Amino acid sequence: MRTWVWLLAGATVLAATEPAWAQRKPPYFLSIKASEAKMRAGPGRNYPASWLYKRKGLPVKVVDIYGEWRKVEDPDGTQGWMQANLLDDVRTAMVMGTIIEMRAAPNLSARVAWRAEPGVVGTINRCASGWCWFDVHGRGGYVEQSHIWGTDPGETVP
């Protein structure tokens, strides 16, 4: 009987320490936490690695879940499986298309604070009404949500 009590207590502690994103239903966005992360052909170490990512902070979209594995899609549309412990709930986004203007306020008439080239990755928050606050190593500004990859169209991010 005592063994069952300890097992139940251990499971409760593990569930309490699980990240909030681990309980969400796909699709949702995360970022790569590790400095090196392998994308695999299937949900297990026995599957071959199809890509090796060396870009910490790269945004990925979780499209499926299998145990401790997440099927993710990268900004280029490539899909594969990653271990959940390689992913982080820090919201990031990547500039897509052309050079974007990072503005002082969320409107096109606001002063341009910075510019960012395609491929630049930064953290995002305060996304609403088609604009997101985009921060690249301490240089931030509002960008049009349609010019970055890492949010769904019209998504509100607190």
N, C-alpha and C positions, 0 to 999 in steps of 0.2 A: 504494500500500500504506500509506504513512504517513497518508494522509487517513482511511482506515478505522480505523487505530489511534486517531487523535484523535477520530473520531466515537464509537467504542466507549468511550473514556475519558470523553468528555463525557456520554454516556448513563449511565455508571456513577455519575458525580458527581451528576447530576440525580436518579437513583433513590435515592441515599443521602440527599439533602436533602428528599425527599418526606415529608410528614407520615405518621405511622403510620396514621392513620384513612383515608388515601387508598387503602390497600391492603385495607381490610376489605370484606366483603360486606354489603350492606344486609339488613335494616334496622339502623340504629344512630343514636345521637343526637350532635349537634354543637350549636354555638351560632353566632349571627351575629357575625362579627368586625368588620364595617364599621359606621360610624355611619349609613350609608345603603346599603341593599341592595335591588336590584330582583329581584322574582320574575317570571319570564317564562313565557309559554305553552308554550315549547319550549326545547330545549337549544342555544341560540345567540342572539347579539345581534340577529339578523334577526327574531326572534320578538317580538311586542309584550309590554311589561311589564304584568303584571296587578296587581301590588302594589308599593308602595315602603315598605320597612320602615325605620323610623328609631329602632329600639330595639336598640342594641348589647347583646349578651348574650342575646337572646331564644333559647330552645331551639328546635331544629328536628329533625325525624326524617328521616334520609336513607332514601328508599325505592327509589331507582334511581340508576344511574350511566350517563353517556354521555360518555366522554372527560373533559374538564375541567369537566363540568357535573354537578350533583347535583339529582335530583328530590327535593324536600323537602316535608314536611308541617309546618305550624305548629300551635300549640296549639289553634286553632279548627277544625283539620281541612282547611284550605285547602292544596292541593297545587300545585306549580309548580317551575320550574327556576331554580337559582342557580349562578353560577360558583363553583367550589371555593375560589378565593382569597378569597371573601367570608365563608368559614366557618372556625370555630376548633374545636379539640378540647377546649376548656375546657367541662366539663360544667356546665350550668345547668339549672334547673327553674323552673316557674311554679306559683304557688299556684292551685288550682282549687277551685271550689265555694263554700266559706264561709271565714271567718277561721280560720286554723290556729294551734295552739299549738306553739311551738318549745320543746322541753323540754331540761333539763340532762342527761338520760340517755335512752337508747332504750327507754322504757317509759311507760305512761300514768300511773303513780303518781309519776313524777319531777316536780320543781319546774318550773313554767312560767317560762322565761327571757324570752321575747318572744312577741309575736303578730304574724301577718302576714295582710294582706288578700288576697282574690283578685286575681290579676294581678301580684302582687309576684314579681320574678325574683331569684334568688340562685344562687350556685354550690353544687354538691353534691359530696360524696364520702363515703366510708365507708358505703355503702348495704349493709345486710345484714339479714336477718330482718325485712323489712318496714319498716325505719327508715333514714333518710338524715340525715347532717349537712348542714344547710342554712345557708348564710352569706349575709347581706344586708348588704353594706358594713360588715363587721366585727362584726355582731351575729349570732351563730349559735346553733343549737340543733338537737336531733333532731326530725324531723317524720315522721309516718307516710307511707310511700311512696305510699299510695293517694290522698293529698290533693295531690300535686304531679304536674305533667306534665313529663316529661323523662327518665323511666326506664321500662323495661318492668316490669310487675308481677313482683315477686320477683327482679328483677335485682340482682346483686351488683356494686357499684362500689367499686374499691379506693381 
